Amino acid sequence: MAEKKSCVEAFVVSAWRAALWVLERLPVSSRGLIADLERIIPQTRRTQQSSRRLWSQSVLQRLALQYVADSLHALREDANALKAASDWEHAAKISLDLTRQQMQTGHRGVKTG
């Protein structure tokens, strides 16, 4: 984020330097443009501030969307874990029911040893 901001600021500084270089080389009769530039400079600064706000908002919106995506992913993983636990519980219940049924019918299992 800071790198992007410094790139934008470097561009703005370069643009102002270029504008000053051009102004210094204008003939004296052309310096009536200075009044126009004095009017335009505040507008340019307001535009720059507005652009920074928009850029910040877009970064915050992207972060918010990423948080939502991460939350949805976590919910999906939790749902998968819950289903696996439920499946395990169901399999254990079936096994217990079969074992009880076998005990009631007198099945003693296989002798070992």
Secondary structure in CASP SS format (residue, H / E / C, confidence):
PFRMAT SS
TARGET T0000
AUTHOR 0000-0000-0000
METHOD secondary structure of the structure
MODEL  1
M C 1.00
A H 1.00
E H 1.00
K H 1.00
K H 1.00
S H 1.00
C H 1.00
V H 1.00
E H 1.00
A H 1.00
F H 1.00
V H 1.00
V H 1.00
S H 1.00
A H 1.00
W H 1.00
R H 1.00
A H 1.00
A H 1.00
L H 1.00
W H 1.00
V H 1.00
L H 1.00
E H 1.00
R C 1.00
L C 1.00
P C 1.00
V H 1.00
S H 1.00
S H 1.00
R H 1.00
G H 1.00
L H 1.00
I H 1.00
A H 1.00
D H 1.00
L H 1.00
E H 1.00
R H 1.00
I H 1.00
I H 1.00
P H 1.00
Q H 1.00
T H 1.00
R H 1.00
R H 1.00
T H 1.00
Q H 1.00
Q H 1.00
S H 1.00
S H 1.00
R H 1.00
R H 1.00
L H 1.00
W H 1.00
S H 1.00
Q H 1.00
S H 1.00
V H 1.00
L H 1.00
Q H 1.00
R H 1.00
L H 1.00
A H 1.00
L H 1.00
Q H 1.00
Y H 1.00
V H 1.00
A H 1.00
D H 1.00
S H 1.00
L H 1.00
H H 1.00
A H 1.00
L H 1.00
R H 1.00
E H 1.00
D H 1.00
A H 1.00
N H 1.00
A H 1.00
L H 1.00
K H 1.00
A H 1.00
A H 1.00
S H 1.00
D H 1.00
W H 1.00
E H 1.00
H H 1.00
A H 1.00
A H 1.00
K H 1.00
I H 1.00
S H 1.00
L H 1.00
D H 1.00
L H 1.00
T H 1.00
R H 1.00
Q H 1.00
Q H 1.00
M H 1.00
Q H 1.00
T C 1.00
G C 1.00
H C 1.00
R C 1.00
G C 1.00
V C 1.00
K C 1.00
T C 1.00
G C 1.00
END
